Amino acid sequence: MSMQQEGSNWTVKEYTELLGLITENVISLLEMNNVIALGHLLNTQGLWLHHQMAV
């Protein structure tokens, strides 16, 4: 999956796909009871998403 860097010209489809990927990761980590990894994932993804929206 390629990350676009030229501003925030993201389509709804791209955001939906990204959120879908994050959701899949969260579910798989929950199934493994890997709460530490889950917290780290949410933290990094949240910061990244916030950065993308702030551009």
Biotite code that builds the C-alpha atoms (Angstrom):
import biotite.structure as struc

atoms = struc.array([
    struc.Atom([0.000, 0.000, 0.000], chain_id="A", res_id=1, res_name="MET", atom_name="CA", element="C"),
    struc.Atom([1.567, 3.266, -1.079], chain_id="A", res_id=2, res_name="SER", atom_name="CA", element="C"),
    struc.Atom([1.429, 6.304, 1.149], chain_id="A", res_id=3, res_name="MET", atom_name="CA", element="C"),
    struc.Atom([0.744, 9.562, -0.669], chain_id="A", res_id=4, res_name="GLN", atom_name="CA", element="C"),
    struc.Atom([2.782, 12.515, 0.515], chain_id="A", res_id=5, res_name="GLN", atom_name="CA", element="C"),
    struc.Atom([1.492, 15.328, -1.694], chain_id="A", res_id=6, res_name="GLU", atom_name="CA", element="C"),
    struc.Atom([-1.013, 16.941, 0.625], chain_id="A", res_id=7, res_name="GLY", atom_name="CA", element="C"),
    struc.Atom([-4.340, 15.562, 1.775], chain_id="A", res_id=8, res_name="SER", atom_name="CA", element="C"),
    struc.Atom([-5.973, 14.764, -1.563], chain_id="A", res_id=9, res_name="ASN", atom_name="CA", element="C"),
    struc.Atom([-7.340, 11.521, -0.195], chain_id="A", res_id=10, res_name="TRP", atom_name="CA", element="C"),
    struc.Atom([-10.565, 10.051, -1.464], chain_id="A", res_id=11, res_name="THR", atom_name="CA", element="C"),
    struc.Atom([-13.222, 8.561, 0.789], chain_id="A", res_id=12, res_name="VAL", atom_name="CA", element="C"),
    struc.Atom([-12.349, 5.163, -0.704], chain_id="A", res_id=13, res_name="LYS", atom_name="CA", element="C"),
    struc.Atom([-8.719, 5.512, 0.369], chain_id="A", res_id=14, res_name="GLU", atom_name="CA", element="C"),
    struc.Atom([-9.688, 6.507, 3.919], chain_id="A", res_id=15, res_name="TYR", atom_name="CA", element="C"),
    struc.Atom([-12.158, 3.613, 4.069], chain_id="A", res_id=16, res_name="THR", atom_name="CA", element="C"),
    struc.Atom([-9.476, 1.151, 2.930], chain_id="A", res_id=17, res_name="GLU", atom_name="CA", element="C"),
    struc.Atom([-7.003, 2.536, 5.476], chain_id="A", res_id=18, res_name="LEU", atom_name="CA", element="C"),
    struc.Atom([-9.528, 2.318, 8.314], chain_id="A", res_id=19, res_name="LEU", atom_name="CA", element="C"),
    struc.Atom([-10.382, -1.204, 7.174], chain_id="A", res_id=20, res_name="GLY", atom_name="CA", element="C"),
    struc.Atom([-6.725, -2.216, 7.396], chain_id="A", res_id=21, res_name="LEU", atom_name="CA", element="C"),
    struc.Atom([-6.387, -0.679, 10.855], chain_id="A", res_id=22, res_name="ILE", atom_name="CA", element="C"),
    struc.Atom([-9.584, -2.436, 11.990], chain_id="A", res_id=23, res_name="THR", atom_name="CA", element="C"),
    struc.Atom([-8.308, -5.816, 10.719], chain_id="A", res_id=24, res_name="GLU", atom_name="CA", element="C"),
    struc.Atom([-5.042, -5.310, 12.622], chain_id="A", res_id=25, res_name="ASN", atom_name="CA", element="C"),
    struc.Atom([-6.923, -4.362, 15.792], chain_id="A", res_id=26, res_name="VAL", atom_name="CA", element="C"),
    struc.Atom([-9.192, -7.414, 15.567], chain_id="A", res_id=27, res_name="ILE", atom_name="CA", element="C"),
    struc.Atom([-6.292, -9.818, 14.980], chain_id="A", res_id=28, res_name="SER", atom_name="CA", element="C"),
    struc.Atom([-4.355, -8.341, 17.917], chain_id="A", res_id=29, res_name="LEU", atom_name="CA", element="C"),
    struc.Atom([-7.442, -8.596, 20.149], chain_id="A", res_id=30, res_name="LEU", atom_name="CA", element="C"),
    struc.Atom([-7.832, -12.247, 19.163], chain_id="A", res_id=31, res_name="GLU", atom_name="CA", element="C"),
    struc.Atom([-4.238, -12.840, 20.261], chain_id="A", res_id=32, res_name="MET", atom_name="CA", element="C"),
    struc.Atom([-4.873, -10.890, 23.492], chain_id="A", res_id=33, res_name="ASN", atom_name="CA", element="C"),
    struc.Atom([-1.893, -8.752, 22.539], chain_id="A", res_id=34, res_name="ASN", atom_name="CA", element="C"),
    struc.Atom([-2.968, -5.591, 24.344], chain_id="A", res_id=35, res_name="VAL", atom_name="CA", element="C"),
    struc.Atom([0.501, -4.024, 24.420], chain_id="A", res_id=36, res_name="ILE", atom_name="CA", element="C"),
    struc.Atom([0.906, -4.358, 20.652], chain_id="A", res_id=37, res_name="ALA", atom_name="CA", element="C"),
    struc.Atom([-2.663, -3.115, 20.194], chain_id="A", res_id=38, res_name="LEU", atom_name="CA", element="C"),
    struc.Atom([-1.949, 0.013, 22.222], chain_id="A", res_id=39, res_name="GLY", atom_name="CA", element="C"),
    struc.Atom([1.205, 0.659, 20.227], chain_id="A", res_id=40, res_name="HIS", atom_name="CA", element="C"),
    struc.Atom([-0.646, 0.176, 16.922], chain_id="A", res_id=41, res_name="LEU", atom_name="CA", element="C"),
    struc.Atom([-3.456, 2.541, 17.875], chain_id="A", res_id=42, res_name="LEU", atom_name="CA", element="C"),
    struc.Atom([-0.941, 5.110, 19.096], chain_id="A", res_id=43, res_name="ASN", atom_name="CA", element="C"),
    struc.Atom([1.164, 5.059, 15.909], chain_id="A", res_id=44, res_name="THR", atom_name="CA", element="C"),
    struc.Atom([-1.804, 4.849, 13.528], chain_id="A", res_id=45, res_name="GLN", atom_name="CA", element="C"),
    struc.Atom([-3.613, 7.600, 15.407], chain_id="A", res_id=46, res_name="GLY", atom_name="CA", element="C"),
    struc.Atom([-0.620, 9.931, 15.229], chain_id="A", res_id=47, res_name="LEU", atom_name="CA", element="C"),
    struc.Atom([-0.138, 9.160, 11.544], chain_id="A", res_id=48, res_name="TRP", atom_name="CA", element="C"),
    struc.Atom([-3.809, 9.713, 10.713], chain_id="A", res_id=49, res_name="LEU", atom_name="CA", element="C"),
    struc.Atom([-3.856, 12.965, 12.698], chain_id="A", res_id=50, res_name="HIS", atom_name="CA", element="C"),
    struc.Atom([-0.771, 14.139, 10.794], chain_id="A", res_id=51, res_name="HIS", atom_name="CA", element="C"),
    struc.Atom([-2.409, 13.309, 7.451], chain_id="A", res_id=52, res_name="GLN", atom_name="CA", element="C"),
    struc.Atom([-5.576, 15.217, 8.310], chain_id="A", res_id=53, res_name="MET", atom_name="CA", element="C"),
    struc.Atom([-3.624, 18.213, 9.636], chain_id="A", res_id=54, res_name="ALA", atom_name="CA", element="C"),
    struc.Atom([-1.762, 18.735, 6.347], chain_id="A", res_id=55, res_name="VAL", atom_name="CA", element="C"),
])
